[in-house]
Amino acid sequence: MRVSREQARQNRERVVSMSSALFREKGMDGVAINDLMSEAGLTHGGFYKQFNSKAQLVEEACTAALAQTFGFWEDYLEDTADRRAAFIHAYLSDRHRDNVAQGCLLPALAGEAARQPENIRSVFTQAIQAYASLLDAPSEEQTKDSRSQALRTLSEMVGAVLLSRTSNDAALSQELLQAVRTHRNGAAG
């Protein structure tokens, strides 16, 4: 049975959306095409009608993850007076740590991304730039060193979330998030 263009578009969007969450949750190599397509209710052969390769899907899924999470942060921070502090606090929360499939792709996949083709690494570069810009939002206290401070803060935040997810010690996991929250709240940058 032939699939309409509209249905094919919807199928592709469903696969990208599901992949976006599954890759963050299980890793790029932890998701097999057969399993993904089965979960989407589609055939394995249908994958190659939509995508040239798994790398193409990974790139699109990571792009979708960036758009989804950055869109969330923009909405979340829209009416917030101190956007930077609110972002840091929410990013370093138990909710973000525990919601891997819907959270930031940086702590979920950056380790794997470093070994991926240029086009996939480009998405991660965009993510780093977007989050750094969010942390370097114009303010009265902005200095010429604010970009460097934003990158340091982002590195600390991503590292804290990654390590807190890695630890099987609940107290240590909490301590990692709290240490960076406290440091960033008390730090000038």
N, C-alpha and C positions, 0 to 999 in steps of 0.2 A: 504494500500500500504506500503510495506516494505521500510525502509530508508537505504541507503548504509552506511557503516561505515564512509566514507568520509563525506557524508551529515550530519550524526549524529555528527561528530566532528565539522563541520562548525556551525551547530545549537547550539551546546554547547558553542563554542567560542562567537557566537553572543549573547547568553543569558548572559554569563559572562561579556562581554563588555558593553552591555546595562545596566546590573545590576550595574556595577562599577560606571557608571555615575548617574544612578537613585538613588542608595543608597546615594551617596554624595549629591545629590540635594534634596532628599525627606526624607532621613533617612532610617535606616534599617527597622523600623517598618512602615514606610510610603509607602512602596512598597508591594502590594499584589501579590502573585504568579500568580493569574488569569490575572491581569493587565499586568504584566511583559511578560507573555507568549503570550498574545494577541498582545501586541506591537511588539513582536518578530515574529509574524505571526505563532505561534505554539500553540498546544493545552495544556491545563492544565495537562492532563495525560502524555504528553510528558516530562513534568518537572521531573516526578519521574522515567522516564527511564534514565535521565541524572544525577540526583542528589538524594542523600539519604534524604536530608532535606534542608530547607531554610538556616540553619546554615552553611551547606557545601557550598551553593552558596555564602553566605555572605563572608565566608573565601576566596573563590576563587576570588570573585569580589574585595575584599579589597587588595588581593595580586596583582591582575591585576592593580588596581589603583596605588599601590605603584610602581610597575614596570613602568607604563606609566608616572607618574609624575616625578619619579626619573630619568628616561631616558630623559625626557624633560630637567630637570635641568642640567644633565651631558652634553647634546648637547648644551644647551644655554650658558653654562659656559666654553665650550671647549677651546676657544682661548682668554679667558679673563685673563688679568694680575692679577687683584685683584678679584679672584673668590668669596671670602667671601663677600665683599662689594657689588658686582653685584648681588649675590644671595639674600642678605638681601633687597636690593633696589627692585628687581623684585618680591620677595615674598610679600613684603608689598606694593604692587601696587594696584591701582583700578582694573586693569585687573584681577589679581589673586583673589581679594576680590569678584568681580562680576561674575567670572566664576567657580561657586561652583562645577558644574558637572564634570569639567575637572581639578580642582585644587587639592591641597594637601588633603589627607583624614584625616589628624589630626584635623584641625579645623572643618571639616565637620562632623566627626563621632566619635571623641574621647569620647565625653560625653556618647554616647550610648555604645561604645566599653567596657567601664569600667564595664558594667553589662552583658557582653557576655561571652560565654564559653572560656575556656583557649586557644583553637586553634585560635579563632578570636583575642583575646587579644595578642597572639603571633605575629600576623601580625603587630599590632600596635607597639609592642616592636621593631620589625625589622625596622619599619618606623622611630621611635625615634632614633634608633642606626644609621641608614643610614643618616638622616639629621644632627645628631650631628657630625658624621664623616665628612660630607661635610663642616660644620662650623668649624671643628677642623683640617682642612687641614694643612699639614706641611708648616711652613713658618719660616723665620728667627727670627720672634718675638715670636715664640711658647714658652710657659712656661709650667712648670709642672702642673699649674692650668688651662691649656687651655681646657681640657675636661669639667671641671666645668663651665667655661665661655661659652663653646659651648652649654651646656645644658641650661644655663640661657638664652642665646640668643634665642635658639629655643623656650623655654617656652614663652618668651616675644613676639616673632613673631607669634606663634600659637594663643596666647591669643589676640593679637591685631587684627588678621584677624577674629577670632571668634567674638569678641566684635564689630568690625566694621560691620560685617554682621548682627549682632543682632540689632543694632541701626536703628531706622527709621528716624533719624536726619542725613541728608547727611553731614552737617558740622562736627558733632561729629564723624561720621564714618571716615571722612577724617582726622580729628584731631588725632584719635587713631592710624592710620597707620603712620602719620607723626611724632607723638611723639616717637614711637619706632625707626623709620628710623633715626631721628635726634639723639636720644640717642645712638643707635648702631654705627652710623657714627662717633660720638664723643668719644665713649668708646674704651678703649683698648681691650676689649673682647666682 
